[in-house]
Amino acid sequence: MAGEDVEKEVADGADEETLKNKAQEAPENTGKQPDSSDSPEQDDNSEVDEMIEEAVQAALAEQQDMVLRAQAEVQNMRRRCEQDVEKAHKFALEKFSGDLLTVTDNLERALQAVTDTKDEKVKALYEGVELTLKGFVETLGKFNIEQVDPEGEPFDPQQHEAMSIVENDDVEPNTVLTVVQKGYLLHGRVIRPAMVMVSKASVKKQ
């Protein structure tokens, strides 16, 4: 019996030591946390963040491009409006000035109708009409209405209208020989072309 008690005590002592060892190991096992830094979930989150950042940058670049395009369109529209206003100011008198040209034509015809300027009565009238015409043309010039009198100049289809073509070897071909009716420009734009007679080389010379 004594032997059995001794064996039991040894066995009990062994169990207590085993329990102590397990109890010491248990905190170490329970305190250890798994390393999740390289988990698949974190990788997915990083990819999503990158995709969101790229989408935001692309949308921002698109908005900036749209803003620049809108600003350029506004500037072009403003420039066109300014040009339209400038043209309206320049050529507002186009119809009115065209009607005034009849007055200059009549004054010029009156001067051309005078054949004898030596007569004192006719001379006084002639000089009066001449001064009136000169003053009228100067007044038109103040409003940028220019007279086109191209006699002896090369024919310009932009400003001249040929009434007839005459053979003449004394001048270069396409030279204005006679001005039937003077032309006029308003700010450089033709409001009435000059009616002219133009030269050409004779058939023999050709």
C-alpha positions in Angstrom: 0.0 0.0 0.0 2.8 2.3 0.8 4.3 1.8 -2.6 1.0 2.6 -4.3 0.7 5.9 -2.4 4.2 6.9 -3.4 3.5 6.2 -7.0 0.2 8.2 -6.8 2.0 11.2 -5.3 4.7 11.1 -8.1 1.9 10.9 -10.6 0.1 13.8 -9.0 3.3 15.8 -9.0 3.9 15.0 -12.6 0.4 16.1 -13.5 0.8 19.4 -11.7 4.0 20.1 -13.4 2.5 19.3 -16.8 -0.4 21.7 -16.1 2.0 24.5 -15.0 3.9 24.1 -18.3 0.7 24.2 -20.3 -0.5 27.2 -18.4 2.8 29.0 -19.2 2.6 28.1 -22.9 -1.1 29.1 -23.2 -0.5 33.0 -22.9 2.2 32.8 -25.5 -0.1 31.0 -28.0 -3.2 33.3 -27.3 -1.1 36.5 -27.5 0.2 35.9 -31.0 -1.7 37.7 -33.7 -1.7 36.6 -37.3 0.2 38.9 -39.8 -2.4 40.3 -42.2 -0.2 43.0 -43.9 0.0 41.0 -47.1 -3.6 39.7 -47.1 -5.5 39.6 -50.5 -8.1 42.0 -49.1 -5.5 44.8 -48.6 -4.2 44.3 -52.2 -7.7 44.7 -53.6 -8.2 47.9 -51.7 -5.0 49.4 -53.1 -6.0 48.6 -56.6 -9.4 50.2 -56.1 -7.7 53.3 -54.7 -5.4 53.5 -57.7 -8.4 53.1 -60.1 -10.3 55.9 -58.3 -7.3 58.2 -58.4 -6.8 57.6 -62.2 -10.5 58.2 -62.8 -10.4 61.5 -60.8 -7.3 62.7 -62.7 -8.9 61.8 -66.1 -12.2 63.6 -65.2 -10.2 66.7 -64.0 -8.2 66.8 -67.3 -11.4 66.5 -69.3 -13.0 69.4 -67.4 -9.9 71.6 -67.8 -10.0 70.9 -71.5 -13.7 71.8 -71.7 -13.0 75.1 -69.8 -10.2 76.0 -72.2 -12.4 75.3 -75.2 -15.2 77.4 -73.8 -12.9 80.3 -73.1 -11.5 80.1 -76.7 -15.0 80.1 -78.1 -16.0 83.1 -76.0 -13.0 85.0 -77.2 -13.7 84.1 -80.8 -17.3 85.2 -80.4 -16.3 88.5 -78.8 -13.8 89.1 -81.7 -16.5 88.4 -84.3 -18.9 90.7 -82.5 -16.3 93.5 -82.4 -15.6 93.1 -86.1 -19.3 93.2 -86.9 -19.8 96.3 -84.8 -16.8 97.9 -86.5 -18.1 97.1 -89.9 -21.5 98.4 -89.0 -19.9 101.7 -88.0 -17.8 101.9 -91.0 -20.4 101.1 -93.6 -23.5 102.6 -92.0 -23.3 105.4 -94.5 -22.9 103.2 -97.6 -26.4 103.7 -98.9 -26.5 107.3 -98.0 -23.1 108.0 -99.6 -24.2 106.1 -102.7 -27.2 108.5 -103.0 -24.9 111.5 -102.6 -22.8 110.5 -105.6 -25.6 111.6 -107.9 -24.9 115.1 -106.8 -21.2 114.9 -107.7 -22.2 113.4 -111.1 -24.5 116.3 -111.8 -22.0 118.9 -110.8 -19.3 117.3 -113.0 -21.7 117.2 -116.0 -22.5 120.9 -115.5 -18.8 121.7 -115.7 -18.4 119.5 -118.8 -21.3 121.2 -120.5 -19.6 124.6 -120.4 -17.8 125.2 -123.7 -16.8 128.8 -123.4 -15.2 129.8 -120.0 -13.9 133.1 -121.3 -17.3 134.7 -121.1 -17.4 136.6 -117.8 -21.0 135.5 -117.0 -20.3 131.9 -117.8 -16.9 132.1 -116.1 -18.3 133.2 -112.8 -21.0 130.4 -112.9 -18.3 127.9 -113.9 -16.0 128.8 -111.0 -18.9 128.7 -108.6 -19.9 125.2 -109.7 -16.3 124.1 -109.6 -15.8 125.4 -106.0 -19.0 123.7 -105.0 -17.9 120.4 -106.5 -14.5 120.7 -104.8 -16.0 121.4 -101.4 -18.4 118.5 -101.8 -15.7 116.0 -102.7 -13.6 117.2 -99.7 -16.6 116.7 -97.4 -17.0 113.2 -98.7 -13.3 112.6 -98.0 -13.9 113.5 -94.3 -16.2 110.5 -94.1 -13.6 108.2 -95.8 -15.4 108.3 -99.2 -12.6 108.4 -101.8 -13.0 109.2 -105.5 -11.6 106.7 -108.1 -10.4 108.5 -111.3 -8.1 105.9 -113.0 -7.4 107.6 -116.3 -4.0 106.5 -117.7 -3.8 103.7 -115.0 -3.9 99.9 -115.6 -7.3 98.4 -115.6 -8.3 97.0 -112.3 -11.4 94.7 -112.4 -11.9 95.1 -108.7 -12.5 98.9 -108.9 -13.2 99.5 -112.6 -15.9 98.4 -115.0 -15.1 98.4 -118.7 -17.7 100.0 -120.8 -15.8 99.3 -124.1 -12.4 98.2 -125.4 -10.6 100.4 -127.9 -7.6 99.6 -130.1 -4.7 101.9 -129.2 -1.0 101.2 -129.8 0.1 104.4 -128.1 -0.4 102.9 -124.6 0.0 99.5 -123.0 -2.9 97.1 -123.4 -5.5 97.1 -120.6 -4.8 100.8 -119.9 -7.7 103.1 -119.0 -8.1 105.5 -121.8 -11.2 107.4 -120.7 -13.2 107.6 -117.5 -16.9 107.8 -118.4 -18.0 107.9 -114.8 -15.8 108.1 -111.7 -15.9 105.5 -109.0 -16.0 105.8 -105.3 -14.7 103.8 -102.3 -16.0 103.8 -98.7 -13.2 102.7 -96.2 -11.6 100.9 -99.1 -14.7 99.1 -100.2 -16.1 99.8 -103.7 -19.5 101.4 -103.5 -19.5 102.2 -107.2 -16.9 101.1 -109.7 -15.5 103.5 -112.2 -17.0 103.2 -115.7 -14.0 103.2 -118.1 -12.9 102.6 -121.7 -9.9 100.3 -121.9 -7.2 99.9 -124.5 -6.0 96.9 -126.4 -3.4 96.2 -129.0 -4.4 96.6 -132.7 -5.0 93.6 -134.9 -2.0 94.5 -137.1 0.4 94.7 -134.1 -0.9 91.4 -132.8 
